[in-house]
Amino acid sequence: MNKTAFAILALALFVGPSTAKAQVSVDISKITCMQFIQYKITDPKNIMIWLNGYRHGLRHDLNVDLESILENTRKIEEYCFKHPDTFVMKAVEEVVGPMP
C-alpha cells in the first residue's frame, strides 16, 4: 500500500461516527508515549493496528497476527510508561525492531 492508502486508513481509525463530518489528520510520527498511554489521540490499540499495517505494507506482507498486535501493544505501553517523552515510532523500533 502507498502512503495515501495508509493516511486514509488512519483517518478511518481516528474519526468516529459523531465526528464523521470533521476532517482529522494525525501525524503518527509526532505522537509521544505520554499521549499514547493517556489515550490523548485514540485508544493505543488503534494506533498499533495502523502501525502494524504500515510496517507490513513496507514489507508487502498481507498477513496479520492479531495476537502479536495485542502483545506488542502491551510491550510498547510498558516501554512508554518508562519513557513518556519518547515518540511512539521510536518506542516501536525499540520494542518490535527497526522499520523495514
Beta strands, then each sheet from edge to edge (+ up, - down):
end
